[in-house]
Amino acid sequence: MDFYKRASLVVNKIPRGKVATYGQIALLCGKPGNARQVGYALKWERLGRAPAHRVVNSAGVLRGALAFETFDRQKWLLEKEGVEVADIPGGFRVELKRYRWENTFEEALWLKQEFDRLGI
């Protein structure tokens, strides 16, 4: 599906050492409100070799455990990139104010142009 192709492009643009939210990815795909579809795509590996570990929920909580080999694999991958991950009751969280990818207008425009160029 075109949404998954778009989402793959967006997730691959997240810089090393940064995270993006499911909603942010959906918005950049041109589908605001489709955050759950992003989660589905990651869970069922619909995005190819995209760095899924860089995707967190709107509170910065790591919710991708089902998409990884072990419950703490996402945490480990983020820490390997220099992202501090805090232990919280029932899981892990990153500080969005510090680690969120604040994509620029130019990046969003480039993505839109790529979607158009690729016909997706």
Backbone as CSV, one residue per row, in Angstrom:
resi,resn,N_x,N_y,N_z,CA_x,CA_y,CA_z,C_x,C_y,C_z
1,MET,0.837,-1.182,0.000,0.000,0.000,0.000,0.885,1.251,0.000
2,ASP,0.377,2.299,-0.602,1.129,3.541,-0.683,1.433,4.134,0.687
3,PHE,0.509,3.989,1.647,0.760,4.541,2.978,2.024,3.930,3.573
4,TYR,2.206,2.634,3.408,3.381,1.970,3.967,4.667,2.416,3.262
5,LYS,4.590,2.655,1.977,5.758,3.161,1.250,6.122,4.556,1.744
6,ARG,5.094,5.385,1.952,5.331,6.722,2.488,5.927,6.638,3.889
7,ALA,5.326,5.808,4.737,5.794,5.678,6.114,7.238,5.183,6.158
8,SER,7.591,4.287,5.281,8.964,3.795,5.225,9.928,4.933,4.909
9,LEU,9.577,5.766,3.936,10.410,6.926,3.598,10.565,7.855,4.789
10,VAL,9.463,8.121,5.484,9.491,9.033,6.631,10.350,8.458,7.750
11,VAL,10.124,7.211,8.120,10.878,6.607,9.221,12.362,6.558,8.894
12,ASN,12.683,6.342,7.639,14.097,6.329,7.247,14.744,7.709,7.309
13,LYS,13.938,8.765,7.371,14.469,10.127,7.493,14.743,10.526,8.946
14,ILE,14.243,9.773,9.915,14.474,10.122,11.324,15.976,10.028,11.586
15,PRO,16.591,11.115,12.023,18.043,11.083,12.250,18.445,10.148,13.393
16,ARG,19.622,9.617,13.274,20.220,8.806,14.341,20.237,9.635,15.620
17,GLY,19.844,9.035,16.745,19.841,9.735,18.017,18.592,10.562,18.260
18,LYS,17.595,10.436,17.392,16.322,11.146,17.531,15.183,10.139,17.454
19,VAL,14.008,10.550,17.917,12.806,9.720,17.820,11.690,10.543,17.197
20,ALA,10.699,9.860,16.679,9.492,10.498,16.154,8.301,9.744,16.709
21,THR,7.171,10.403,16.770,5.963,9.747,17.269,5.185,9.128,16.114
22,TYR,4.321,8.187,16.465,3.456,7.555,15.464,2.640,8.626,14.740
23,GLY,2.095,9.569,15.499,1.283,10.634,14.921,2.078,11.548,14.013
24,GLN,3.305,11.852,14.380,4.178,12.693,13.562,4.433,12.023,12.213
25,ILE,4.660,10.729,12.240,4.911,9.992,11.000,3.664,9.998,10.122
26,ALA,2.501,9.747,10.730,1.246,9.765,9.974,1.023,11.132,9.338
27,LEU,1.268,12.188,10.092,1.100,13.547,9.575,2.027,13.797,8.387
28,LEU,3.288,13.407,8.510,4.240,13.594,7.420,3.892,12.748,6.195
29,CYS,3.131,11.680,6.409,2.660,10.846,5.296,1.432,11.454,4.621
30,GLY,0.923,12.542,5.193,-0.277,13.159,4.648,-1.552,12.539,5.166
31,LYS,-1.458,11.774,6.249,-2.598,11.080,6.828,-2.698,11.353,8.332
32,PRO,-2.947,12.624,8.710,-3.070,12.911,10.145,-4.182,12.057,10.751
33,GLY,-3.970,11.598,11.953,-4.968,10.748,12.600,-4.765,9.265,12.341
34,ASN,-3.765,8.898,11.560,-3.527,7.489,11.254,-2.338,6.918,12.025
35,ALA,-2.148,7.376,13.241,-1.036,6.887,14.060,-1.111,5.377,14.277
36,ARG,-2.305,4.854,14.464,-2.440,3.399,14.675,-1.987,2.609,13.465
37,GLN,-2.210,3.154,12.283,-1.763,2.476,11.068,-0.241,2.416,11.017
38,VAL,0.419,3.451,11.530,1.883,3.436,11.614,2.314,2.321,12.559
39,GLY,1.658,2.226,13.715,1.969,1.156,14.665,1.766,-0.219,14.054
40,TYR,0.688,-0.394,13.324,0.406,-1.662,12.648,1.521,-1.985,11.656
41,ALA,1.916,-0.987,10.884,2.963,-1.189,9.890,4.270,-1.635,10.536
42,LEU,4.591,-1.026,11.668,5.824,-1.400,12.365,5.712,-2.794,12.968
43,LYS,4.582,-3.070,13.583,4.381,-4.379,14.221,4.492,-5.523,13.218
44,TRP,3.911,-5.327,12.043,3.885,-6.395,11.038,4.962,-6.224,9.973
45,GLU,5.963,-5.400,10.276,7.140,-5.236,9.421,6.784,-4.869,7.987
46,ARG,5.881,-3.915,7.839,5.453,-3.459,6.517,6.358,-2.354,5.960
47,LEU,7.341,-1.923,6.757,8.184,-0.805,6.324,9.576,-1.234,5.900
48,GLY,9.782,-2.497,5.722,11.092,-2.972,5.294,12.132,-2.791,6.387
49,ARG,13.294,-2.324,6.013,14.411,-2.211,6.954,14.469,-0.833,7.623
50,ALA,13.346,-0.192,7.796,13.291,1.127,8.437,13.692,1.012,9.909
51,PRO,14.309,2.052,10.464,14.728,2.028,11.883,13.538,2.204,12.831
52,ALA,12.761,1.150,12.979,11.527,1.176,13.775,11.774,1.531,15.238
53,HIS,12.972,1.307,15.718,13.265,1.601,17.123,13.188,3.088,17.426
54,ARG,13.195,3.928,16.407,13.149,5.382,16.604,11.718,5.917,16.697
55,VAL,10.740,5.044,16.759,9.338,5.460,16.810,8.774,5.173,18.200
56,VAL,8.183,6.219,18.799,7.615,6.124,20.149,6.206,6.723,20.142
57,ASN,5.483,6.549,21.247,4.138,7.134,21.277,4.204,8.610,21.648
58,SER,3.061,9.249,21.721,3.008,10.704,21.913,3.509,11.164,23.270
59,ALA,3.683,10.244,24.211,4.239,10.574,25.523,5.721,10.202,25.612
60,GLY,6.286,9.710,24.523,7.686,9.293,24.520,7.898,7.878,25.030
61,VAL,6.796,7.157,25.238,6.883,5.792,25.774,7.154,4.817,24.636
62,LEU,8.058,3.885,24.896,8.391,2.854,23.924,7.293,1.806,23.951
63,ARG,6.591,1.658,22.843,5.488,0.705,22.763,5.705,-0.333,21.676
64,GLY,6.897,-0.412,21.151,7.147,-1.319,20.041,7.664,-2.682,20.423
65,ALA,7.511,-3.080,21.669,8.096,-4.341,22.136,7.693,-5.538,21.285
66,LEU,6.468,-5.555,20.797,6.011,-6.692,20.000,6.736,-6.799,18.664
67,ALA,7.310,-5.709,18.207,8.000,-5.706,16.922,9.467,-6.113,17.037
68,PHE,9.949,-6.342,18.267,11.357,-6.654,18.493,11.512,-8.033,19.125
69,GLU,12.727,-8.562,19.031,13.012,-9.900,19.533,12.798,-10.011,21.042
70,THR,13.164,-8.960,21.781,13.017,-8.953,23.234,12.350,-7.648,23.665
71,PHE,11.771,-7.633,24.856,11.021,-6.469,25.323,11.883,-5.222,25.460
72,ASP,13.197,-5.395,25.661,14.073,-4.242,25.860,14.976,-3.934,24.657
73,ARG,14.732,-4.580,23.541,15.568,-4.382,22.345,15.475,-2.942,21.822
74,GLN,14.285,-2.369,21.792,14.116,-0.993,21.327,14.911,-0.046,22.220
75,LYS,14.837,-0.250,23.520,15.594,0.553,24.483,17.086,0.452,24.192
76,TRP,17.560,-0.744,24.021,18.978,-0.985,23.764,19.433,-0.281,22.480
77,LEU,18.634,-0.377,21.422,18.996,0.258,20.153,19.036,1.779,20.276
78,LEU,18.074,2.358,21.003,18.077,3.808,21.201,19.285,4.244,22.032
79,GLU,19.573,3.521,23.089,20.725,3.870,23.931,22.026,3.770,23.146
80,LYS,22.101,2.825,22.243,23.291,2.671,21.403,23.506,3.915,20.535
81,GLU,22.420,4.642,20.233,22.501,5.874,19.446,22.646,7.116,20.322
82,GLY,22.763,6.929,21.638,22.946,8.057,22.528,21.675,8.632,23.127
83,VAL,20.547,7.981,22.906,19.271,8.438,23.465,19.142,7.880,24.881
84,GLU,18.904,8.766,25.839,18.693,8.326,27.214,17.263,7.793,27.347
85,VAL,17.148,6.595,27.901,15.849,5.953,28.069,15.635,5.704,29.558
86,ALA,14.540,6.227,30.086,14.236,6.083,31.516,13.339,4.879,31.751
87,ASP,13.581,4.200,32.851,12.684,3.131,33.286,11.478,3.777,33.946
88,ILE,10.292,3.351,33.549,9.060,3.809,34.176,8.246,2.570,34.524
89,PRO,7.279,2.695,35.402,6.461,1.523,35.714,5.852,0.923,34.440
90,GLY,6.159,-0.318,34.172,5.608,-1.012,33.015,6.318,-0.765,31.703
91,GLY,7.472,-0.096,31.719,8.158,0.110,30.448,9.276,1.123,30.473
92,PHE,9.426,1.817,29.357,10.514,2.760,29.164,9.988,4.017,28.474
93,ARG,10.714,5.141,28.680,10.300,6.404,28.054,11.523,7.246,27.729
94,VAL,11.402,8.005,26.637,12.426,8.993,26.270,11.823,10.372,26.469
95,GLU,12.692,11.342,26.707,12.264,12.722,26.890,12.103,13.363,25.509
96,LEU,10.856,13.566,25.105,10.589,14.106,23.771,11.153,15.507,23.578
97,LYS,11.138,16.317,24.623,11.679,17.677,24.481,13.143,17.649,24.057
98,ARG,13.830,16.619,24.447,15.260,16.520,24.151,15.560,15.708,22.882
99,TYR,14.795,14.633,22.653,15.159,13.692,21.596,14.207,13.639,20.396
100,ARG,13.108,14.371,20.448,12.169,14.326,19.326,12.783,14.971,18.089
101,TRP,12.581,14.327,16.976,13.003,14.866,15.682,12.065,16.012,15.344
102,GLU,12.606,17.204,15.326,11.830,18.389,14.957,12.060,18.626,13.476
103,ASN,11.311,17.873,12.672,11.514,17.981,11.229,11.223,19.403,10.758
104,THR,11.959,19.816,9.763,11.802,21.153,9.217,10.730,21.153,8.126
105,PHE,10.302,22.345,7.774,9.370,22.493,6.662,10.010,21.964,5.384
106,GLU,11.295,22.222,5.216,12.010,21.763,4.025,12.007,20.236,3.940
107,GLU,12.176,19.569,5.088,12.134,18.097,5.098,10.745,17.591,4.727
108,ALA,9.706,18.233,5.265,8.338,17.843,4.939,8.055,18.063,3.453
109,LEU,8.540,19.165,2.923,8.356,19.459,1.505,9.105,18.435,0.647
110,TRP,10.316,18.085,1.041,11.081,17.076,0.307,10.322,15.749,0.291
111,LEU,9.764,15.358,1.445,8.996,14.108,1.509,7.812,14.156,0.546
112,LYS,7.079,15.261,0.550,5.931,15.403,-0.349,6.376,15.283,-1.797
113,GLN,7.482,15.911,-2.145,7.995,15.833,-3.509,8.410,14.402,-3.875
114,GLU,8.979,13.697,-2.916,9.352,12.297,-3.145,8.112,11.437,-3.349
115,PHE,7.083,11.650,-2.537,5.835,10.899,-2.701,5.280,11.109,-4.116
116,ASP,5.290,12.368,-4.550,4.776,12.693,-5.888,5.642,12.062,-6.971
117,ARG,6.954,12.168,-6.803,7.881,11.608,-7.789,7.704,10.092,-7.924
118,LEU,7.495,9.431,-6.776,7.344,7.975,-6.769,5.909,7.522,-7.049
119,GLY,4.995,8.483,-7.109,3.594,8.138,-7.375,2.925,7.404,-6.228
120,ILE,3.319,7.777,-5.001,2.722,7.124,-3.830,1.995,8.123,-2.946
